[in-house]
Amino acid sequence: MEDKKTSKELLTPAEVAEIFRVSPKTVSRWAKEGKISSVTTLGGHRRFYSEEVSRLKNQK
């Protein structure tokens, strides 16, 4: 049975920033510009799908 958590795992802007070696503000700017999609938590924080982050990392 496939673990569905891995495909739906969410990352914080700081975690994404560490992967791309940029600042968390840059990650938030990318989200605002539509370069990377995000979801917003009930508290208003951005989260990013790990699957999409991995795909973007592999494109660079």
C-alpha positions, 0 to 999 in steps of 0.5 A: 500500500502506497503511503499517501502522506509523502505526496501530500507532505507540506513544507514551510517557507524556511524548509523550501528556502533551505532546499533552494539555498535562498531566503524564506522571503524569496520563497514567499515572493515566488509564491506571490508571483505564481512561480510556486504554488502554496496553500495557506493554513488557517493561521495565514501561513504559507505551506508548499507541497514537497512533491512540487518543490522536488519537481522544481528542484530537479528542473534547475 
